[in-house]
Amino acid sequence: MPGRTTEVRPPTRKELAATLALSLPIREGGWLLKVADDWPATPEEAGAEPDVWSGLVPVRTGLGTPVPAPWAADLPVPPSVHRLTD
């Protein structure tokens, strides 16, 4: 989160050693992601079996109102968090 490192204590060596960042590419047309404006007219056009359910499960991502830890309830929400949720 941009700016957050200036608002918190530095990480310990143990915390850094236990941290992993992972980046995975999303490629259009691959088995992982297919981008389309509409459904194909037939299962055959889609490359699907007509007697097997096909469809999608929508994924929605959004940020809600920040919830402080019980011991931080009286502290103001820091600017880096406000930037995320505004």
N, C-alpha and C positions, 0 to 999 in steps of 0.2 A: 504494500500500500504506500504510494508515494508520500513522503513526509513523515511517516510513522516512526522511522528510526530515530528521528530527532526528538520524539516525544516520550520515548521509553528508554529503559536502561539498556546498555549494550548486551548482546547475547554472550553466554558463557561458552567456553570451548566445547563442553559437553552438549549444549543445545545446538551449536553449529554442526557438530559431528552427527547429531541425530536428525538433521534437516536434509531433505531431499527435494529438489525442484525437478519437475518432469514436464517436458513439452512434447506433444504428439501432433503431427500434421493431420489435418483433415483434408482428404482429397475428394473432389467431386467425382461421382461416377464409380467410386470404389464400393466395396461391400459394406464399408462403415457408414457412408453417407450417399444419398441419392437426392439430387435437387430436381424438382419438377413443379410445374404450375398446376397440373391437373393429373387425374388418374388416367392410365391407359384405358382404351375402350374394352379390351378383353384381357383375361388372364394370360393368354398366349403372348400378347404384345408386351406384357409386363414381365414375361419369363417366369410366371407363377403357376403353381398347380391349382386347377380350378376347385379341387375338393379340400384345399388347405387354407385356413384363414390367412388373409393378407390384410394389412392395414398399417396404421401408425399410432404411436403414442406420443402426443405432443409434449414437448419439454418446454417449460417456462421458467425463466430465471429472473429473479428480482430481489432487490434488497429492501428489507423492512426497516422499521424504526429500531435504532440501536437499543439494546437491553444491557444495562450495566450489571457487573458482578455485584453481589450483595454488599461487599465492602467498599464499592465505588459508587454507590447510589447517590451520594451527595456531591460527587465531582462532576465538573462540566464535561460534556462530550468534546473530545479534542478535534481540532480542525481537520485532520486527515480523515476522521470518521465522518464528519459533516460533509466533506467533499464527495464521499462515496454515496451518501444517502440523499443528497439534495437534488 
